[in-house]
């Protein structure tokens, strides 16, 4: 294989690998830097209560740095962390993945959850994904202001479970979402204690990956090719 053809093969490989894997847009999604990149939004999730549940990064089995949200103190305690992703380019779809674990469930009221909310350039609500563990007295989450065709909720009721991996693509789970119009994504992590029924939930390895996202990868591949030619 000639030098040029070999370098060209490297370029093509870079494009293919980069397009398949994309770039994780979440800052500190593995919590290896503690709570850096995650703002406290405990008070925005509900109109009342005391917003001093605990948020900490802990060692949880094979997950050496995981976010733990605890709302187990008696009373209406709430705790939340959030992150905003501003997009600079449109995407055909988004790959969403994370690990989560519930070590103390909600036996009557309350909820622990992770939300991915999609907004347009003017702030319009385009779609929403939610995974949650909730008390049996809580009703199932409704779309609210989000379009029903671009909304999905995945809930368990009063259930403790070990680490579970979630990995989906928006084009299949919420086909009604107009991904090309998404300008901002909000990730919200939350746990509440209502009427003395709190919970403990852990999250780790949170990832949002746009697809195809090949433009930047082409540039990297070109640099590798041009260096070989010198």
Residue pairs with C-beta under 8 A, 6 or more apart in sequence:
1 9
3 228
3 229
4 229
6 228
7 224
7 225
7 228
7 229
8 225
10 221
10 224
10 225
10 228
11 218
11 221
11 222
11 224
11 225
12 221
13 221
14 217
14 218
14 220
14 221
14 224
15 214
15 217
15 218
15 221
17 217
18 213
18 214
18 216
18 217
18 220
18 221
19 211
19 212
19 213
19 214
19 217
21 209
22 95
22 209
22 210
22 211
22 212
22 213
23 209
23 210
23 213
23 216
24 207
24 208
24 209
25 85
25 87
25 185
25 208
25 209
25 210
26 37
26 83
26 85
26 187
26 206
26 207
26 208
27 36
27 37
27 83
28 34
28 36
28 37
28 38
29 98
29 205
29 206
29 207
30 65
30 204
30 205
30 206
31 57
31 65
31 66
31 67
31 204
32 65
34 57
34 65
35 55
35 57
35 67
35 81
37 83
38 67
38 81
38 82
38 83
38 189
39 81
39 82
39 83
40 55
40 80
40 81
41 80
41 81
41 82
41 188
42 51
42 52
42 53
42 55
42 78
42 79
42 80
42 190
43 51
43 78
44 80
45 78
45 80
45 188
45 190
45 192
46 76
46 78
46 192
48 76
49 75
49 76
49 77
49 78
49 192
49 193
49 194
50 75
50 76
50 77
50 78
51 77
51 78
51 79
52 73
52 77
52 79
53 69
53 70
53 71
53 72
53 73
53 77
53 78
53 79
53 191
53 192
53 193
53 198
54 68
54 69
54 70
54 79
55 67
55 68
55 69
55 70
55 79
55 80
55 81
56 67
56 68
56 70
57 65
57 66
57 67
57 68
58 65
58 66
58 68
58 202
59 65
59 66
60 66
60 68
60 101
60 163
60 202
60 204
61 162
61 163
62 163
63 99
63 163
63 202
63 204
63 205
65 204
66 99
66 101
66 202
66 203
66 204
67 81
67 189
67 202
67 203
67 204
68 200
68 201
68 202
69 79
69 80
69 81
69 112
69 189
69 190
69 191
69 200
69 201
69 202
69 203
70 79
70 104
70 191
70 198
70 199
70 200
71 77
71 78
71 79
71 110
71 112
71 191
71 192
71 193
71 198
71 199
71 200
72 104
72 193
72 198
72 199
72 200
73 193
73 198
74 193
74 196
74 198
75 193
75 196
76 192
76 193
76 194
76 195
77 192
77 193
77 198
78 190
78 191
78 192
78 193
79 190
79 191
80 188
80 189
80 190
80 191
81 188
81 189
82 186
82 187
82 188
82 189
83 186
83 187
84 184
84 185
84 186
84 187
85 184
85 185
85 186
85 187
85 208
86 183
86 184
87 182
87 183
87 184
87 185
87 210
89 210
89 213
89 215
90 179
90 180
90 181
90 182
91 179
91 180
91 182
91 210
91 211
91 212
91 213
92 171
92 179
92 180
92 210
92 211
92 212
93 169
93 170
93 171
93 179
93 210
93 211
94 169
94 170
94 179
94 182
94 185
94 208
94 209
94 210
94 211
95 167
95 168
95 169
95 170
95 207
95 208
95 209
95 210
95 211
96 116
96 129
96 166
96 167
96 168
96 169
96 170
96 207
96 208
96 209
97 165
97 166
97 167
97 168
97 205
97 206
97 207
97 209
98 114
98 165
98 166
98 203
98 204
98 205
98 206
98 207
99 163
99 164
99 165
99 166
99 203
99 204
99 205
100 114
100 131
100 163
100 164
100 166
100 201
100 202
100 203
100 204
101 161
101 162
101 163
101 164
101 201
101 202
102 112
102 133
102 156
102 159
102 160
102 161
102 199
102 200
102 201
102 202
103 160
103 200
103 201
103 202
104 160
104 198
104 199
104 200
105 133
105 135
105 158
105 159
105 160
105 199
106 112
106 133
106 134
106 135
106 138
106 158
106 197
106 198
106 199
107 135
107 136
107 158
107 197
108 135
108 136
108 137
108 194
108 195
108 196
108 197
109 135
109 137
109 138
109 194
109 195
109 197
110 134
110 135
110 138
110 191
110 192
110 193
110 194
110 195
110 197
110 198
110 199
111 132
111 133
111 134
111 135
111 138
111 190
111 191
111 192
111 199
112 132
112 133
112 134
112 190
112 191
112 192
112 199
112 200
112 201
113 130
113 131
113 132
113 133
113 134
113 188
113 189
113 190
113 191
113 201
114 130
114 131
114 132
114 187
114 188
114 189
114 190
114 203
114 206
115 128
115 129
115 130
115 186
115 187
115 188
115 189
115 190
116 128
116 129
116 130
116 185
116 186
116 187
116 208
117 125
117 127
117 128
117 146
117 185
117 186
117 187
117 188
118 125
118 126
118 127
118 128
118 150
118 170
118 177
118 179
118 182
118 184
118 185
119 125
119 126
119 182
119 183
119 184
119 185
119 186
120 126
120 181
120 182
120 183
120 184
121 181
121 183
123 184
125 145
125 146
125 147
126 146
126 147
126 150
126 177
126 178
126 181
126 182
127 146
127 147
127 150
127 151
127 170
127 174
127 176
127 177
127 178
127 182
128 143
128 146
128 150
128 151
128 152
129 151
129 152
129 153
129 154
129 168
129 170
129 173
129 174
130 141
130 152
130 153
130 154
130 155
131 153
131 154
131 155
131 166
132 141
132 153
132 154
132 155
132 156
133 155
133 156
133 157
133 158
133 159
133 199
133 201
134 155
134 156
134 157
134 158
135 157
135 158
135 194
135 197
136 157
136 158
140 153
140 155
141 153
141 155
143 151
147 176
148 176
149 174
149 175
149 176
150 174
150 176
150 177
150 178
151 174
151 176
152 173
152 174
154 166
163 202
163 204
169 211
170 177
170 179
171 177
171 179
185 208
187 206
187 208
189 203
191 198
191 199
191 200
191 201
192 198
192 199
193 199
